Amino acid sequence: MKVQTTKLPGVLIVDPVVHRDPRGFFVERYQSKTYSEHALPHEFVQDNHSRSVKGTLRGLHLQLSQPQGKLVYVLEGSIFDVAVDMRVGSPSFGQWVGVELTSENFRQLYIPPGFAHGFCVTSDRADVLYKCTNYYLPGDEITIPWNDPNIAIQWPVSNPLLSQKDANAIQLQHILSWLPKYKAGEHGVHAV
């Protein structure tokens, strides 16, 4: 397994070892001991699976009182996956990183607690799985607009398919007091 850092501390790209032969492939998508050895969370409490059509954009989502770390990967298709630092006071506050995750590259993206998450489907259809370090808590999630000018993500779509919740998202400038606070020395892995 290869783990790469990104420009956002704590946001990591994971490339698992893929064994290919004439029959197909075998990949170990997750193993607690290996992830722990690479300073990645090794305890996840919830797995989520979404299927979306091309042009769908989900996000940007962030849980407040029970922040979630997420390990994201694609079973079928391809997505442009994005993490945004939402920890007020962080040196990288409001900055984003985007990574192409596909069923062919087997790449995973780890997004720590305190970061917003969103993705856009770039294939005809995509099945996306993500492991979470905390449970989903209805009513605890906020949604920031995919096209918020204060973040300025360069998405591969200009007119995405959105859920009603995502279409009614609240701009970053109006929710600053709700966001998690940055604690120096935690390197993006935790929010307080």
C-alpha positions in Angstrom: 0.0 0.0 0.0 1.2 3.5 -0.9 0.0 6.5 1.0 0.5 10.0 -0.4 0.1 13.3 1.4 -1.8 16.2 -0.3 -1.5 20.0 0.1 -4.1 19.7 2.9 -2.6 18.1 6.1 -4.5 14.9 7.0 -6.1 14.4 3.6 -4.4 11.3 2.2 -4.4 9.4 -1.1 -4.2 5.6 -0.6 -3.1 3.3 -3.5 -3.7 -0.3 -2.4 -1.7 -3.2 -3.9 -3.7 -4.7 -6.8 -2.9 -8.3 -7.8 -3.8 -8.8 -11.5 -3.7 -11.9 -13.6 -5.6 -13.4 -16.6 -8.6 -14.2 -14.3 -9.0 -10.5 -13.2 -7.7 -8.9 -10.0 -7.6 -9.1 -6.2 -7.3 -6.1 -4.0 -7.5 -5.8 -0.2 -9.6 -2.6 0.2 -9.1 -2.3 3.9 -7.3 -4.0 6.7 -7.2 -2.5 10.2 -3.5 -3.3 11.0 -2.1 -2.0 7.7 -4.1 1.3 7.9 -3.0 1.8 11.5 0.7 1.3 10.5 0.3 4.1 8.0 -1.2 6.5 10.6 -4.7 6.2 9.0 -7.8 5.5 11.2 -8.3 1.9 11.7 -11.7 1.9 13.3 -14.7 2.7 11.1 -18.3 2.4 12.4 -20.4 2.8 9.2 -20.1 2.0 5.5 -22.1 4.0 3.0 -22.8 3.1 -0.7 -24.2 5.5 -3.3 -25.0 5.0 -7.0 -25.3 8.1 -9.1 -25.5 9.0 -12.8 -23.1 11.2 -14.8 -23.2 14.8 -13.8 -24.5 14.2 -10.3 -22.8 16.2 -7.6 -23.1 15.3 -4.0 -21.9 17.7 -1.3 -20.3 19.6 0.1 -21.3 17.9 3.4 -19.9 18.3 6.9 -21.1 16.9 10.3 -20.7 19.4 13.2 -21.0 17.8 16.7 -20.0 14.3 15.5 -17.5 14.9 12.8 -16.8 12.1 10.4 -13.5 11.0 8.8 -14.2 9.2 5.5 -12.3 6.7 3.4 -13.8 7.0 -0.1 -13.4 4.7 -3.1 -15.2 3.7 -6.3 -16.5 0.2 -7.1 -17.8 1.1 -10.6 -17.2 4.2 -12.7 -15.3 7.4 -11.9 -15.7 10.5 -9.7 -13.9 13.7 -9.0 -13.7 13.6 -5.2 -13.1 16.7 -3.1 -12.1 17.6 0.5 -12.3 21.1 1.9 -10.7 22.2 5.2 -13.6 23.7 7.2 -11.6 24.2 10.5 -11.8 27.8 11.4 -8.2 29.1 12.2 -6.5 26.4 10.2 -3.7 27.6 7.9 -5.5 25.8 5.1 -9.0 26.9 6.0 -11.3 27.0 2.9 -8.7 25.3 0.7 -9.6 22.2 -1.3 -8.0 19.2 -2.9 -9.6 17.1 -5.7 -8.7 13.6 -6.7 -9.9 11.3 -9.5 -11.1 8.0 -8.0 -12.0 5.3 -10.4 -12.8 1.6 -10.4 -9.7 1.2 -12.6 -7.2 3.0 -10.5 -8.4 1.6 -7.1 -7.4 4.8 -5.4 -8.9 5.8 -2.1 -9.1 9.3 -0.5 -9.0 9.7 3.3 -10.8 12.9 4.4 -10.4 13.7 8.1 -13.0 15.0 10.6 -13.5 18.8 10.2 -13.3 18.6 6.4 -16.3 19.0 4.0 -16.7 16.3 1.4 -18.3 16.2 -2.0 -17.9 14.4 -5.3 -19.0 14.6 -8.9 -19.7 11.6 -11.2 -17.6 11.7 -14.4 -18.6 8.3 -15.8 -22.1 7.2 -17.1 -22.7 5.8 -13.6 -20.7 5.4 -10.4 -20.9 3.3 -7.3 -19.1 5.0 -4.5 -18.4 3.5 -1.1 -17.1 5.3 1.9 -16.2 4.2 5.4 -17.0 6.6 8.2 -15.2 7.1 11.6 -18.4 8.3 13.3 -22.2 7.6 12.8 -24.4 9.7 10.6 -26.4 12.0 12.9 -29.5 13.5 11.2 -29.8 17.2 11.8 -26.0 17.5 12.5 -25.0 17.9 8.9 -24.5 21.2 7.1 -24.3 21.6 3.3 -22.1 24.2 1.7 -22.8 25.1 -2.0 -20.7 23.2 -4.5 -20.0 26.5 -6.3 -19.4 28.7 -3.2 -17.1 31.5 -4.5 -15.2 31.6 -1.2 -13.9 28.1 -2.0 -13.9 28.2 -5.8 -13.6 24.4 -6.5 -12.8 23.7 -10.2 -15.4 21.0 -10.8 -15.6 19.1 -14.1 -19.2 20.1 -14.5 -20.9 23.5 -14.8 -24.6 22.5 -14.3 -24.6 19.4 -12.1 -27.6 17.3 -10.9 -28.2 18.2 -7.3 -30.5 17.0 -4.5 -32.9 19.5 -3.0 -30.7 19.6 0.1 -27.6 20.4 -1.9 -29.4 23.0 -4.0 -30.5 24.8 -0.8 -27.0 24.8 0.7 -25.8 27.8 2.9 -22.8 29.9 1.7 -19.7 29.6 3.8 -19.7 33.2 4.9 -23.1 32.6 6.7 -22.0 29.6 8.7 -18.5 30.5 10.0 -19.6 30.5 13.6 -21.0 26.9 13.3 -17.8 25.4 11.9 -15.2 23.4 13.9 -12.2 25.2 15.4 -8.7 24.2 14.4 -6.4 22.9 17.1 -2.7 23.4 16.2 -0.5 20.3 16.1 -3.3 17.9 15.0 -2.2 18.0 11.4 -5.8 17.9 10.1 -6.6 14.5 11.6 -9.0 15.8 14.2 -11.4 18.7 14.8 -12.4 20.0 18.2 
